Amino acid sequence: MDNVQPLHSEAGESPTRRRFQIGAINGMMAAISAALGLPALAYLFIPGKVRKQDDWIEVGDITRLAPGVPVELTFRRNRIDGWKVISEKSTAWVVKTGDNQVTAFGPQCTHLGCAYHWEQDKKEFLCPCHTSLFGIDGAVTAGPAPRPLDQYQTRIDGTRLLLGKLQQAGSGERKA
């Protein structure tokens, strides 16, 4: 019986049930940490989806606009917020000033952001919140509004009107 090996070797312990379970638990913790941690790190360090976003939105046909008469046009614009695409409904007041010349105003008053409307009989834009008045060119004619109406960039492609970004109007002089 000289050839019998002892259960425990003197160089190191043989695997026991306890050591196996500790190793299994550590392996599962590593797998769970990787499963949760890698997406979190990817979210933090990899930029959101990069999509080609066209800044120009088609809002209508300019042949349907009467010169000198503001019309409120409604359109939808997609906005990308990280990984999410949001479709927003918006409006613009569009005035045809000449043959293939158009001005488009943002829908909010420059005083406190209220929606204004066109008074056809008075030929001016009226903000009902604090009675700011704007001319057909967007300039302030009366009221507390500090600057003219904001304008969209406009581009005409054939007979289609395209709107770009809304640009804040500079501080303008009031018309008397």
OpenMM code with the backbone's topology and positions (N, CA, C; nanometers):
from openmm import Vec3, app, unit

residues = "MET ASP ASN VAL GLN PRO LEU HIS SER GLU ALA GLY GLU SER PRO THR ARG ARG ARG PHE GLN ILE GLY ALA ILE ASN GLY MET MET ALA ALA ILE SER ALA ALA LEU GLY LEU PRO ALA LEU ALA TYR LEU PHE ILE PRO GLY LYS VAL ARG LYS GLN ASP ASP TRP ILE GLU VAL GLY ASP ILE THR ARG LEU ALA PRO GLY VAL PRO VAL GLU LEU THR PHE ARG ARG ASN ARG ILE ASP GLY TRP LYS VAL ILE SER GLU LYS SER THR ALA TRP VAL VAL LYS THR GLY ASP ASN GLN VAL THR ALA PHE GLY PRO GLN CYS THR HIS LEU GLY CYS ALA TYR HIS TRP GLU GLN ASP LYS LYS GLU PHE LEU CYS PRO CYS HIS THR SER LEU PHE GLY ILE ASP GLY ALA VAL THR ALA GLY PRO ALA PRO ARG PRO LEU ASP GLN TYR GLN THR ARG ILE ASP GLY THR ARG LEU LEU LEU GLY LYS LEU GLN GLN ALA GLY SER GLY GLU ARG LYS ALA".split()
positions = [
    Vec3(0.0817, -0.1188, 0.0000),
    Vec3(0.0000, 0.0000, 0.0000),
    Vec3(0.0856, 0.1244, 0.0000),
    Vec3(0.2030, 0.1102, -0.0461),
    Vec3(0.2915, 0.2252, -0.0517),
    Vec3(0.2529, 0.3237, -0.1623),
    Vec3(0.1776, 0.2847, -0.2612),
    Vec3(0.1437, 0.3706, -0.3755),
    Vec3(0.0201, 0.4575, -0.3529),
    Vec3(-0.0380, 0.4585, -0.2417),
    Vec3(-0.1606, 0.5347, -0.2172),
    Vec3(-0.1239, 0.6817, -0.1950),
    Vec3(-0.1932, 0.7707, -0.2652),
    Vec3(-0.1713, 0.9158, -0.2554),
    Vec3(-0.2567, 0.9717, -0.1417),
    Vec3(-0.2029, 1.0630, -0.0620),
    Vec3(-0.2861, 1.1242, 0.0419),
    Vec3(-0.3885, 1.2198, -0.0215),
    Vec3(-0.4996, 1.2450, 0.0485),
    Vec3(-0.6052, 1.3336, -0.0024),
    Vec3(-0.5578, 1.4781, -0.0131),
    Vec3(-0.4745, 1.5216, 0.0744),
    Vec3(-0.4234, 1.6587, 0.0701),
    Vec3(-0.2776, 1.6533, 0.0343),
    Vec3(-0.2411, 1.7251, -0.0726),
    Vec3(-0.0993, 1.7258, -0.1082),
    Vec3(-0.0297, 1.8326, -0.0265),
    Vec3(0.0931, 1.8163, -0.0046),
    Vec3(0.1667, 1.9105, 0.0778),
    Vec3(0.2001, 2.0378, 0.0019),
    Vec3(0.2059, 2.0330, -0.1318),
    Vec3(0.2384, 2.1523, -0.2113),
    Vec3(0.1216, 2.2501, -0.2132),
    Vec3(0.0013, 2.2075, -0.2152),
    Vec3(-0.1171, 2.2937, -0.2165),
    Vec3(-0.2403, 2.2105, -0.1914),
    Vec3(-0.3453, 2.2774, -0.1505),
    Vec3(-0.4670, 2.2036, -0.1221),
    Vec3(-0.5374, 2.1682, -0.2510),
    Vec3(-0.6029, 2.0581, -0.2522),
    Vec3(-0.6842, 2.0202, -0.3676),
    Vec3(-0.8153, 2.0995, -0.3618),
    Vec3(-0.8834, 2.1114, -0.4741),
    Vec3(-1.0088, 2.1884, -0.4731),
    Vec3(-1.1106, 2.1271, -0.3786),
    Vec3(-1.1717, 2.2159, -0.3029),
    Vec3(-1.2773, 2.1719, -0.2131),
    Vec3(-1.4081, 2.2328, -0.2610),
    Vec3(-1.5139, 2.1874, -0.2049),
    Vec3(-1.6465, 2.2390, -0.2419),
    Vec3(-1.6560, 2.3880, -0.2094),
    Vec3(-1.6024, 2.4292, -0.0975),
    Vec3(-1.6064, 2.5699, -0.0577),
    Vec3(-1.5306, 2.6578, -0.1567),
    Vec3(-1.4125, 2.6184, -0.1974),
    Vec3(-1.3338, 2.6968, -0.2922),
    Vec3(-1.4049, 2.7047, -0.4277),
    Vec3(-1.4683, 2.5944, -0.4689),
    Vec3(-1.5424, 2.5957, -0.5943),
    Vec3(-1.6585, 2.6948, -0.5883),
    Vec3(-1.7351, 2.6962, -0.4788),
    Vec3(-1.8495, 2.7869, -0.4655),
    Vec3(-1.8045, 2.9329, -0.4612),
    Vec3(-1.6962, 2.9620, -0.3926),
    Vec3(-1.6440, 3.0995, -0.3885),
    Vec3(-1.6008, 3.1432, -0.5280),
    Vec3(-1.5355, 3.0558, -0.6010),
    Vec3(-1.4958, 3.0875, -0.7381),
    Vec3(-1.6163, 3.1090, -0.8284),
    Vec3(-1.7210, 3.0266, -0.8122),
    Vec3(-1.8427, 3.0414, -0.8928),
    Vec3(-1.9126, 3.1737, -0.8622),
    Vec3(-1.9203, 3.2091, -0.7356),
    Vec3(-1.9846, 3.3350, -0.6959),
    Vec3(-1.9061, 3.4539, -0.7521),
    Vec3(-1.7746, 3.4500, -0.7414),
    Vec3(-1.6926, 3.5580, -0.7974),
    Vec3(-1.7084, 3.5671, -0.9488),
    Vec3(-1.7175, 3.4546, -1.0159),
    Vec3(-1.7388, 3.4536, -1.1605),
    Vec3(-1.8736, 3.5136, -1.1978),
    Vec3(-1.9799, 3.4805, -1.1225),
    Vec3(-2.1125, 3.5378, -1.1496),
    Vec3(-2.1132, 3.6880, -1.1237),
    Vec3(-2.0459, 3.7324, -1.0186),
    Vec3(-2.0390, 3.8763, -0.9903),
    Vec3(-1.9659, 3.9490, -1.1022),
    Vec3(-1.8622, 3.8903, -1.1547),
    Vec3(-1.7893, 3.9522, -1.2659),
    Vec3(-1.8773, 3.9597, -1.3908),
    Vec3(-1.9543, 3.8536, -1.4172),
    Vec3(-2.0426, 3.8529, -1.5343),
    Vec3(-2.1527, 3.9583, -1.5199),
    Vec3(-2.2117, 3.9693, -1.4016),
    Vec3(-2.3166, 4.0690, -1.3783),
    Vec3(-2.2587, 4.2097, -1.3880),
    Vec3(-2.1420, 4.2325, -1.3298),
    Vec3(-2.0782, 4.3644, -1.3380),
    Vec3(-2.0496, 4.4031, -1.4821),
    Vec3(-2.0035, 4.3085, -1.5613),
    Vec3(-1.9766, 4.3368, -1.7028),
    Vec3(-2.1057, 4.3642, -1.7775),
    Vec3(-2.2103, 4.2849, -1.7476),
    Vec3(-2.3377, 4.3034, -1.8169),
    Vec3(-2.3991, 4.4398, -1.7857),
    Vec3(-2.3824, 4.4902, -1.6661),
    Vec3(-2.4373, 4.6206, -1.6285),
    Vec3(-2.3400, 4.7353, -1.6561),
    Vec3(-2.2135, 4.7099, -1.6378),
    Vec3(-2.1144, 4.8166, -1.6474),
    Vec3(-2.0780, 4.8553, -1.7891),
    Vec3(-2.0663, 4.7594, -1.8792),
    Vec3(-2.0266, 4.7922, -2.0164),
    Vec3(-2.1275, 4.8821, -2.0877),
    Vec3(-2.2589, 4.8543, -2.0800),
    Vec3(-2.3525, 4.9484, -2.1429),
    Vec3(-2.3489, 5.0874, -2.0785),
    Vec3(-2.3303, 5.0921, -1.9476),
    Vec3(-2.3221, 5.2220, -1.8809),
    Vec3(-2.1995, 5.2993, -1.9279),
    Vec3(-2.0874, 5.2334, -1.9390),
    Vec3(-1.9665, 5.3001, -1.9884),
    Vec3(-1.9815, 5.3415, -2.1344),
    Vec3(-2.0454, 5.2568, -2.2148),
    Vec3(-2.0688, 5.2922, -2.3552),
    Vec3(-2.1588, 5.4151, -2.3649),
    Vec3(-2.2620, 5.4239, -2.2796),
    Vec3(-2.3522, 5.5390, -2.2789),
    Vec3(-2.2768, 5.6673, -2.2429),
    Vec3(-2.1849, 5.6569, -2.1485),
    Vec3(-2.1129, 5.7749, -2.1028),
    Vec3(-2.0055, 5.8213, -2.2010),
    Vec3(-1.9365, 5.7284, -2.2660),
    Vec3(-1.8198, 5.7662, -2.3443),
    Vec3(-1.8368, 5.7606, -2.4955),
    Vec3(-1.9414, 5.6971, -2.5448),
    Vec3(-1.9643, 5.6924, -2.6896),
    Vec3(-2.0741, 5.7936, -2.7217),
    Vec3(-2.0521, 5.8844, -2.8169),
    Vec3(-2.1534, 5.9862, -2.8468),
    Vec3(-2.2817, 5.9233, -2.8986),
    Vec3(-2.3922, 5.9992, -2.8829),
    Vec3(-2.5219, 5.9537, -2.9299),
    Vec3(-2.5212, 5.9316, -3.0798),
    Vec3(-2.6297, 5.8775, -3.1289),
    Vec3(-2.6393, 5.8511, -3.2720),
    Vec3(-2.6146, 5.9794, -3.3493),
    Vec3(-2.5317, 5.9701, -3.4462),
    Vec3(-2.5051, 6.0844, -3.5315),
    Vec3(-2.5857, 6.0637, -3.6587),
    Vec3(-2.6863, 6.1474, -3.6758),
    Vec3(-2.7710, 6.1380, -3.7939),
    Vec3(-2.7595, 6.2671, -3.8711),
    Vec3(-2.7662, 6.2528, -3.9991),
    Vec3(-2.7673, 6.3720, -4.0837),
    Vec3(-2.9039, 6.4353, -4.0659),
    Vec3(-2.9046, 6.5526, -4.0096),
    Vec3(-3.0300, 6.6205, -3.9837),
    Vec3(-3.0406, 6.7391, -4.0778),
    Vec3(-3.1458, 6.7398, -4.1568),
    Vec3(-3.1681, 6.8495, -4.2492),
    Vec3(-3.2323, 6.9641, -4.1719),
    Vec3(-3.1681, 7.0803, -4.1753),
    Vec3(-3.2196, 7.1943, -4.1012),
    Vec3(-3.3314, 7.2669, -4.1738),
    Vec3(-3.3577, 7.2306, -4.2973),
    Vec3(-3.4605, 7.2979, -4.3764),
    Vec3(-3.5861, 7.2125, -4.3826),
    Vec3(-3.7000, 7.2733, -4.3478),
    Vec3(-3.8289, 7.2052, -4.3445),
    Vec3(-3.9207, 7.2699, -4.4477),
    Vec3(-3.9850, 7.1864, -4.5280),
    Vec3(-4.0812, 7.2394, -4.6251),
    Vec3(-4.2113, 7.2711, -4.5529),
    Vec3(-4.2625, 7.3940, -4.5725),
    Vec3(-4.3844, 7.4341, -4.5029),
    Vec3(-4.5007, 7.4662, -4.5969),
    Vec3(-4.4752, 7.4838, -4.7248),
    Vec3(-4.5876, 7.5114, -4.8129),
    Vec3(-4.5464, 7.5620, -4.9487),
    Vec3(-4.6482, 7.5959, -5.0267),
    Vec3(-4.6331, 7.6448, -5.1631),
    Vec3(-4.6521, 7.7960, -5.1620),
    Vec3(-4.5533, 7.8706, -5.2115),
    Vec3(-4.5632, 8.0170, -5.2060),
    Vec3(-4.6621, 8.0730, -5.3073),
    Vec3(-4.7040, 7.9929, -5.4068),
    Vec3(-4.8021, 8.0439, -5.5035),
    Vec3(-4.9396, 8.0592, -5.4395),
    Vec3(-4.9615, 7.9941, -5.3259),
    Vec3(-5.0901, 8.0058, -5.2556),
    Vec3(-5.0955, 8.1253, -5.1607),
    Vec3(-4.9848, 8.1962, -5.1456),
    Vec3(-4.9809, 8.3102, -5.0544),
    Vec3(-5.0139, 8.4383, -5.1292),
    Vec3(-5.0993, 8.5197, -5.0695),
    Vec3(-5.1314, 8.6503, -5.1268),
    Vec3(-5.0277, 8.7512, -5.0768),
    Vec3(-4.9769, 8.8375, -5.1631),
    Vec3(-4.8778, 8.9369, -5.1195),
    Vec3(-4.9346, 9.0309, -5.0133),
    Vec3(-4.8543, 9.0542, -4.9087),
    Vec3(-4.8917, 9.1497, -4.8043),
    Vec3(-4.9936, 9.0998, -4.7047),
    Vec3(-5.0287, 8.9717, -4.7070),
    Vec3(-5.1262, 8.9165, -4.6125),
    Vec3(-5.0593, 8.8032, -4.5340),
    Vec3(-5.0335, 8.8239, -4.4051),
    Vec3(-4.9702, 8.7187, -4.3244),
    Vec3(-5.0597, 8.5962, -4.3101),
    Vec3(-4.9978, 8.4789, -4.3193),
    Vec3(-5.0684, 8.3516, -4.3043),
    Vec3(-4.9910, 8.2674, -4.2033),
    Vec3(-5.0630, 8.2068, -4.1108),
    Vec3(-4.9990, 8.1189, -4.0136),
    Vec3(-4.9932, 7.9774, -4.0717),
    Vec3(-4.8720, 7.9269, -4.0927),
    Vec3(-4.8522, 7.7935, -4.1477),
    Vec3(-4.8041, 7.6991, -4.0375),
    Vec3(-4.8580, 7.5769, -4.0395),
    Vec3(-4.8209, 7.4753, -3.9413),
    Vec3(-4.7319, 7.3721, -4.0086),
    Vec3(-4.6293, 7.3273, -3.9367),
    Vec3(-4.5373, 7.2270, -3.9891),
    Vec3(-4.4852, 7.1411, -3.8761),
    Vec3(-4.4235, 7.0276, -3.9122),
    Vec3(-4.3627, 6.9377, -3.8145),
    Vec3(-4.2119, 6.9369, -3.8357),
    Vec3(-4.1395, 6.9409, -3.7266),
    Vec3(-3.9934, 6.9395, -3.7314),
    Vec3(-3.9446, 6.8284, -3.6388),
    Vec3(-3.8496, 6.7480, -3.6885),
    Vec3(-3.7902, 6.6423, -3.6062),
    Vec3(-3.6692, 6.6977, -3.5342),
    Vec3(-3.6641, 6.6713, -3.4044),
    Vec3(-3.5521, 6.7142, -3.3217),
    Vec3(-3.4875, 6.5898, -3.2631),
    Vec3(-3.3552, 6.5816, -3.2722),
    Vec3(-3.2837, 6.4657, -3.2200),
    Vec3(-3.2275, 6.5014, -3.0830),
    Vec3(-3.2661, 6.4219, -2.9840),
    Vec3(-3.2213, 6.4428, -2.8473),
    Vec3(-3.1464, 6.3170, -2.8034),
    Vec3(-3.0155, 6.3147, -2.8303),
    Vec3(-2.9356, 6.1968, -2.7979),
    Vec3(-2.9743, 6.0808, -2.8878),
    Vec3(-3.0401, 5.9812, -2.8314),
    Vec3(-3.0812, 5.8631, -2.9071),
    Vec3(-3.2272, 5.8712, -2.9478),
    Vec3(-3.2970, 5.9749, -2.9049),
    Vec3(-3.4410, 5.9846, -2.9251),
    Vec3(-3.4736, 6.0893, -3.0312),
    Vec3(-3.5646, 6.0558, -3.1233),
    Vec3(-3.6098, 6.1502, -3.2256),
    Vec3(-3.7493, 6.1972, -3.1855),
    Vec3(-3.7644, 6.3296, -3.1721),
    Vec3(-3.8903, 6.3877, -3.1284),
    Vec3(-3.9481, 6.4696, -3.2425),
    Vec3(-4.0731, 6.4440, -3.2777),
    Vec3(-4.1417, 6.5205, -3.3814),
    Vec3(-4.2242, 6.6286, -3.3138),
    Vec3(-4.1918, 6.7551, -3.3440),
    Vec3(-4.2596, 6.8677, -3.2803),
    Vec3(-4.3427, 6.9435, -3.3825),
    Vec3(-4.4610, 6.9834, -3.3413),
    Vec3(-4.5475, 7.0652, -3.4251),
    Vec3(-4.5182, 7.2112, -3.3939),
    Vec3(-4.5039, 7.2908, -3.4986),
    Vec3(-4.4744, 7.4323, -3.4791),
    Vec3(-4.5464, 7.5138, -3.5858),
    Vec3(-4.5455, 7.6446, -3.5678),
    Vec3(-4.6089, 7.7342, -3.6644),
    Vec3(-4.5144, 7.8486, -3.6981),
    Vec3(-4.5463, 7.9161, -3.8055),
    Vec3(-4.4729, 8.0359, -3.8461),
    Vec3(-4.5715, 8.1287, -3.9152),
    Vec3(-4.5547, 8.2574, -3.8920),
    Vec3(-4.6327, 8.3577, -3.9646),
    Vec3(-4.5522, 8.3964, -4.0879),
    Vec3(-4.6083, 8.3713, -4.2047),
    Vec3(-4.5382, 8.3920, -4.3310),
    Vec3(-4.6033, 8.5073, -4.4065),
    Vec3(-4.5180, 8.5996, -4.4535),
    Vec3(-4.5647, 8.7144, -4.5301),
    Vec3(-4.4920, 8.7138, -4.6646),
    Vec3(-4.5701, 8.7107, -4.7711),
    Vec3(-4.5111, 8.7205, -4.9050),
    Vec3(-4.4956, 8.8687, -4.9353),
    Vec3(-4.3708, 8.9130, -4.9526),
    Vec3(-4.3444, 9.0562, -4.9710),
    Vec3(-4.3260, 9.0940, -5.1168),
    Vec3(-4.3016, 8.9996, -5.2014),
    Vec3(-4.2829, 9.0280, -5.3426),
    Vec3(-4.2813, 8.8985, -5.4198),
    Vec3(-4.2486, 8.9069, -5.5466),
    Vec3(-4.2415, 8.7875, -5.6280),
    Vec3(-4.1233, 8.7032, -5.5808),
    Vec3(-4.1512, 8.5852, -5.5258),
    Vec3(-4.0511, 8.4944, -5.4706),
    Vec3(-3.9717, 8.5542, -5.3552),
    Vec3(-4.0310, 8.6444, -5.2796),
    Vec3(-3.9698, 8.6974, -5.1568),
    Vec3(-4.0663, 8.6748, -5.0418),
    Vec3(-4.0154, 8.6090, -4.9371),
    Vec3(-4.0999, 8.5707, -4.8244),
    Vec3(-4.0260, 8.5983, -4.6946),
    Vec3(-4.1003, 8.6420, -4.5936),
    Vec3(-4.0476, 8.6565, -4.4581),
    Vec3(-4.1316, 8.5684, -4.3671),
    Vec3(-4.0650, 8.4942, -4.2781),
    Vec3(-4.1353, 8.4054, -4.1854),
    Vec3(-4.0953, 8.4401, -4.0424),
    Vec3(-4.1960, 8.4659, -3.9596),
    Vec3(-4.1738, 8.5050, -3.8199),
    Vec3(-4.2031, 8.3883, -3.7274),
    Vec3(-4.1275, 8.3815, -3.6173),
    Vec3(-4.1535, 8.2826, -3.5127),
    Vec3(-4.2876, 8.3102, -3.4475),
    Vec3(-4.3513, 8.2095, -3.3864),
    Vec3(-4.4871, 8.2251, -3.3343),
    Vec3(-4.5002, 8.2914, -3.1979),
    Vec3(-4.3885, 8.3285, -3.1320),
    Vec3(-4.3980, 8.3855, -2.9979),
    Vec3(-4.3613, 8.5338, -2.9963),
    Vec3(-4.4310, 8.6057, -2.9120),
    Vec3(-4.3992, 8.7461, -2.8871),
    Vec3(-4.2626, 8.7536, -2.8194),
    Vec3(-4.1873, 8.8566, -2.8495),
    Vec3(-4.0530, 8.8707, -2.7924),
    Vec3(-4.0552, 8.9286, -2.6510),
    Vec3(-4.1721, 8.9581, -2.5971),
    Vec3(-4.1804, 9.0086, -2.4607),
    Vec3(-4.1755, 8.8926, -2.3611),
    Vec3(-4.2793, 8.8097, -2.3589),
    Vec3(-4.2826, 8.6960, -2.2662),
    Vec3(-4.3198, 8.5651, -2.3345),
    Vec3(-4.3157, 8.5608, -2.4649),
    Vec3(-4.3370, 8.4356, -2.5368),
    Vec3(-4.4809, 8.3962, -2.5620),
    Vec3(-4.5741, 8.4868, -2.5476),
    Vec3(-4.7142, 8.4548, -2.5768),
    Vec3(-4.7342, 8.4424, -2.7280),
    Vec3(-4.8362, 8.3686, -2.7671),
    Vec3(-4.8705, 8.3567, -2.9091),
    Vec3(-4.9459, 8.4827, -2.9511),
    Vec3(-4.9050, 8.5397, -3.0614),
    Vec3(-4.9712, 8.6597, -3.1137),
    Vec3(-5.0545, 8.6223, -3.2360),
    Vec3(-5.1334, 8.7156, -3.2850),
    Vec3(-5.2144, 8.6910, -3.4046),
    Vec3(-5.2183, 8.8167, -3.4911),
    Vec3(-5.2655, 8.8015, -3.6132),
    Vec3(-5.2730, 8.9102, -3.7099),
    Vec3(-5.4099, 8.9754, -3.7013),
    Vec3(-5.4106, 9.1070, -3.6847),
    Vec3(-5.5347, 9.1858, -3.6865),
    Vec3(-5.5490, 9.2426, -3.8271),
    Vec3(-5.6347, 9.1826, -3.9078),
    Vec3(-5.6474, 9.2220, -4.0481),
    Vec3(-5.6976, 9.3659, -4.0632),
    Vec3(-5.7945, 9.4068, -3.9819),
    Vec3(-5.8489, 9.5428, -3.9953),
    Vec3(-5.7486, 9.6507, -3.9546),
    Vec3(-5.6572, 9.6208, -3.8610),
    Vec3(-5.5568, 9.7181, -3.8171),
    Vec3(-5.4230, 9.7004, -3.8889),
    Vec3(-5.4083, 9.5907, -3.9645),
    Vec3(-5.2853, 9.5602, -4.0394),
    Vec3(-5.1623, 9.5540, -3.9476),
    Vec3(-5.1760, 9.4800, -3.8356),
    Vec3(-5.0643, 9.4627, -3.7433),
    Vec3(-5.0811, 9.3341, -3.6636),
    Vec3(-4.9687, 9.2863, -3.6116),
    Vec3(-4.9704, 9.1702, -3.5228),
    Vec3(-4.9969, 9.2204, -3.3817),
    Vec3(-5.0844, 9.1496, -3.3088),
    Vec3(-5.1200, 9.1873, -3.1728),
    Vec3(-5.0921, 9.0709, -3.0786),
    Vec3(-5.0182, 9.0998, -2.9724),
    Vec3(-4.9965, 9.0008, -2.8660),
    Vec3(-5.1009, 9.0296, -2.7581),
    Vec3(-5.1925, 8.9378, -2.7308),
    Vec3(-5.3009, 8.9644, -2.6358),
    Vec3(-5.2568, 8.9670, -2.4892),
    Vec3(-5.1388, 8.9150, -2.4584),
    Vec3(-5.0965, 8.9091, -2.3180),
    Vec3(-5.0677, 9.0473, -2.2599),
    Vec3(-4.9895, 9.1295, -2.3313),
    Vec3(-4.9525, 9.2612, -2.2800),
    Vec3(-4.9649, 9.3683, -2.3874),
    Vec3(-5.0431, 9.3416, -2.4889),
    Vec3(-5.0783, 9.4340, -2.5987),
    Vec3(-4.9582, 9.4910, -2.6740),
    Vec3(-4.8569, 9.4097, -2.6955),
    Vec3(-4.7486, 9.4522, -2.7839),
    Vec3(-4.8019, 9.4496, -2.9267),
    Vec3(-4.7607, 9.5468, -3.0049),
    Vec3(-4.8018, 9.5553, -3.1455),
    Vec3(-4.6782, 9.5503, -3.2335),
    Vec3(-4.6903, 9.4783, -3.3446),
    Vec3(-4.5810, 9.4634, -3.4404),
    Vec3(-4.6335, 9.4933, -3.5800),
    Vec3(-4.5522, 9.5601, -3.6599),
    Vec3(-4.5889, 9.5866, -3.7986),
    Vec3(-4.5769, 9.4607, -3.8821),
    Vec3(-4.6188, 9.4697, -4.0072),
    Vec3(-4.6135, 9.3543, -4.0971),
    Vec3(-4.4690, 9.3101, -4.1230),
    Vec3(-4.3732, 9.3998, -4.0972),
    Vec3(-4.2315, 9.3656, -4.1124),
    Vec3(-4.1714, 9.3098, -3.9834),
    Vec3(-4.2529, 9.2948, -3.8774),
    Vec3(-4.2080, 9.2384, -3.7506),
    Vec3(-4.1538, 9.3389, -3.6515),
    Vec3(-4.1432, 9.4665, -3.6915),
    Vec3(-4.0898, 9.5697, -3.6023),
    Vec3(-4.1921, 9.6046, -3.4942),
    Vec3(-4.1426, 9.6376, -3.3747),
    Vec3(-4.2290, 9.6768, -3.2628),
    Vec3(-4.2860, 9.8150, -3.2907),
    Vec3(-4.4184, 9.8282, -3.2820),
    Vec3(-4.4812, 9.9596, -3.2990),
    Vec3(-4.5358, 10.0126, -3.1672),
    Vec3(-4.5677, 9.9241, -3.0724),
    Vec3(-4.6157, 9.9676, -2.9409),
    Vec3(-4.6070, 9.8503, -2.8436),
    Vec3(-4.6070, 9.8839, -2.7149),
    Vec3(-4.6104, 9.7810, -2.6118),
    Vec3(-4.4748, 9.7528, -2.5504),
    Vec3(-4.4721, 9.6571, -2.4587),
    Vec3(-4.3490, 9.6296, -2.3844),
    Vec3(-4.2489, 9.5379, -2.4561),
    Vec3(-4.2783, 9.4896, -2.5743),
    Vec3(-4.1843, 9.3991, -2.6427),
    Vec3(-4.0504, 9.4693, -2.6637),
    Vec3(-3.9386, 9.4063, -2.6252),
    Vec3(-3.8080, 9.4716, -2.6312),
    Vec3(-3.7408, 9.4711, -2.7690),
    Vec3(-3.7894, 9.3856, -2.8594),
    Vec3(-3.7232, 9.3737, -2.9897),
    Vec3(-3.8243, 9.3237, -3.0926),
    Vec3(-3.7883, 9.3314, -3.2208),
    Vec3(-3.8780, 9.2833, -3.3264),
    Vec3(-3.9023, 9.1329, -3.3163),
    Vec3(-3.9978, 9.0846, -3.3938),
    Vec3(-4.0283, 8.9418, -3.3963),
    Vec3(-3.9090, 8.8622, -3.4497),
    Vec3(-3.8882, 8.7458, -3.3927),
    Vec3(-3.7819, 8.6575, -3.4401),
    Vec3(-3.8201, 8.6037, -3.5776),
    Vec3(-3.7185, 8.5805, -3.6629),
    Vec3(-3.7445, 8.5362, -3.7991),
    Vec3(-3.6771, 8.4030, -3.8272),
    Vec3(-3.7454, 8.3219, -3.9091),
    Vec3(-3.6858, 8.1987, -3.9594),
    Vec3(-3.6005, 8.2318, -4.0806),
    Vec3(-3.4946, 8.1543, -4.0999),
    Vec3(-3.4221, 8.1620, -4.2264),
    Vec3(-3.5167, 8.1055, -4.3322),
    Vec3(-3.5218, 8.1669, -4.4488),
    Vec3(-3.6109, 8.1192, -4.5545),
    Vec3(-3.5321, 8.0887, -4.6806),
    Vec3(-3.5821, 7.9921, -4.7549),
    Vec3(-3.5235, 7.9554, -4.8831),
    Vec3(-3.6380, 7.9082, -4.9717),
    Vec3(-3.6321, 7.9444, -5.0981),
    Vec3(-3.7362, 7.9049, -5.1907),
    Vec3(-3.6756, 7.8094, -5.2924),
    Vec3(-3.7391, 7.6939, -5.3063),
    Vec3(-3.6954, 7.5918, -5.4010),
    Vec3(-3.8101, 7.5702, -5.4998),
    Vec3(-3.8031, 7.6362, -5.6156),
    Vec3(-3.9141, 7.6326, -5.7110),
    Vec3(-4.0287, 7.7142, -5.6548),
    Vec3(-4.1364, 7.6448, -5.6164),
    Vec3(-4.2491, 7.7137, -5.5522),
    Vec3(-4.2633, 7.6719, -5.4065),
    Vec3(-4.1711, 7.5884, -5.3585),
    Vec3(-4.1776, 7.5404, -5.2200),
    Vec3(-4.1033, 7.6353, -5.1267),
    Vec3(-4.1655, 7.6658, -5.0138),
    Vec3(-4.1027, 7.7483, -4.9105),
    Vec3(-4.0378, 7.6562, -4.8087),
    Vec3(-3.9089, 7.6780, -4.7829),
    Vec3(-3.8338, 7.6016, -4.6837),
    Vec3(-3.7937, 7.6942, -4.5700),
    Vec3(-3.8120, 7.6462, -4.4473),
    Vec3(-3.7718, 7.7237, -4.3293),
    Vec3(-3.6502, 7.6596, -4.2651),
    Vec3(-3.5576, 7.7441, -4.2227),
    Vec3(-3.4376, 7.6990, -4.1525),
    Vec3(-3.4513, 7.7253, -4.0040),
    Vec3(-3.3429, 7.7666, -3.9441),
    Vec3(-3.3403, 7.7926, -3.8002),
    Vec3(-3.4083, 7.9247, -3.7673),
    Vec3(-3.4641, 7.9306, -3.6477),
    Vec3(-3.5233, 8.0539, -3.5973),
    Vec3(-3.4114, 8.1404, -3.5418),
    Vec3(-3.4040, 8.2646, -3.5899),
    Vec3(-3.2990, 8.3551, -3.5454),
    Vec3(-3.3588, 8.4680, -3.4638),
    Vec3(-3.2944, 8.4958, -3.3535),
    Vec3(-3.3406, 8.6024, -3.2653),
    Vec3(-3.3138, 8.7369, -3.3317),
    Vec3(-3.4154, 8.8203, -3.3331),
    Vec3(-3.4018, 8.9528, -3.3906),
    Vec3(-3.3211, 9.0402, -3.2967),
    Vec3(-3.2426, 9.1302, -3.3532),
    Vec3(-3.1644, 9.2241, -3.2718),
    Vec3(-3.2540, 9.3318, -3.2137),
    Vec3(-3.2006, 9.4074, -3.1220),
    Vec3(-3.2769, 9.5176, -3.0641),
    Vec3(-3.2956, 9.6233, -3.1701),
    Vec3(-3.4172, 9.6444, -3.2077),
    Vec3(-3.4478, 9.7399, -3.3129),
    Vec3(-3.5122, 9.8642, -3.2578),
    Vec3(-3.5153, 9.9673, -3.3346),
    Vec3(-3.5795, 10.0919, -3.2945),
    Vec3(-3.7303, 10.0775, -3.3164),
    Vec3(-3.8079, 10.1384, -3.2307),
    Vec3(-3.9531, 10.1361, -3.2455),
    Vec3(-3.9957, 10.2371, -3.3498),
    Vec3(-4.0967, 10.1959, -3.4248),
    Vec3(-4.1521, 10.2878, -3.5234),
    Vec3(-4.2532, 10.3770, -3.4547),
    Vec3(-4.2566, 10.5028, -3.4920),
    Vec3(-4.3511, 10.5950, -3.4290),
    Vec3(-4.4843, 10.5918, -3.4992),
] * unit.nanometer
topology = app.Topology()
chain = topology.addChain("A")
for resn in residues:
    res = topology.addResidue(resn, chain)
    for name in ("N", "CA", "C"):
        topology.addAtom(name, app.Element.getBySymbol(name[0]), res)
